[in-house]
Amino acid sequence: MTACAIETATEDGTVGSPGFTMTTDGTYAARLAGDGEALFPERWTLDGPEPYAVPLPLGQPEERDAEVLPLADGRVLIRRRVAGRHDFSLLYPTGPGTGELPLGWIESAQLTLLPPSPDGVCAYALAPGAKSSSVWLVAGGAYGPEHVAEVPGRCSGGVWLDRTGRMLALDRQWDEGPVKAVAVDLERGGEVTPLLQITEESDDRLLLAEPDSGLLLIRSNAPGHGRLGWGVLGSLRPVRFPECLRLADCAVTPFAVQPGQALMPESCAVALRIDGAAGSWLGLWRPSGRRLHQLAAPDGWLAGAGLWSREGVLQLPYATGAVPCGVARIDGPADLFVPEVTDGRAGVTEPAQAERAGEEPSGDVGTPVVCRPVPLQQAPLTGRTAPD
């Protein structure tokens, strides 16, 4: 399963702080619940017969800018801003009350939690600075918050590239220059290697990555304005910008990718949040398809949160007055999972193959050690007639 969170896209294409976060394995989730200013952490348990929520209130309400993140053992990490520092604690249910284990604090003007680590044990935070950005291990270490990497440049975002929690992708900017995604190796002292380099001047951000297949979901203005595109980790094949992902007067943000599709990144199902004047709804798409399926979201959907099972079932958390903790399960449209390619004869199609004649094989990505850039090469940006 792929961990996901509510995502708020800003004007520059970056993703804001999550309000509902799920572990990578889909067993737990956490959010700030409550009404008005009476906010409290809430843990959702998702791996049983029926989902259920456990409130974790303490002596006073939480501030709205607090962040929560679930761990695989059922505890919930909370980050609170106190004056000029950020305090971290682990919360857990203790009978009728809430237990709290203080972890320490970090003094920083800005700091945000990174998405849940794939190992489910560790939690990391990013503190951007004008000239460099710090990556901190804030849970799962031996002595409280530990500084694990210093990345030159001002960084944002945060996407895990592997299943071990070693390779982290960040969107980096130098001064007022373009934004480029880089890969940071946390086991080699924060060694930085380029990840996305579509053009010299373009802003190239990584939104999602699926380690099993190597599929990357990208936002770039290389085509002349901000577009969603996709590439493959470690591949020299060009980034593609599907026309079907362009919707007039709507923001389209991917939030979940189907796991378990080794060697077949083109076949991965992708779920997207669509925001328009009418509200938020759901988009389903796969790279080898030509069509974006648009569906109504379930009532009370925690918009932008969800995950795919390996079997291709999309699970969307929701909360309503009648059902305060629920998960809607959606089977994708049939043609979403039956890729077809034309063999040149009118009306004749055949199943798509993992490798196509004249194209570079996707390859088994495994745990990436050196991440090569994803170049633009000769990818046409408009007027495509082949599947995107």
Secondary structure by P-SEA (a helix, b strand, c coil): cccccccccccccccccccccccccccccccccccccbbbbbbbbccccbbbbbbbcccccccccbbbbbccccbbbbbbbcccccccbbbbbcccbbbbbbcccccccbbbbccccccccbbbbbbbcccbbbbbbcccccccccccccccccccbbbbccccccbbbbbbbccccbbbbbbbcccccbbbbbcccccccccccccccccccbbbbbcccccccccccccccccccbbbbbcccccccbbbbbcccccccccccccbbbbbbbbcccccbbbbbcccccbbbbbbcccccccccccccccbbbbbbbcccccccbbbbbbccccccbbbbbcccccccccccccccccccccccccccccccccccccccccccccc
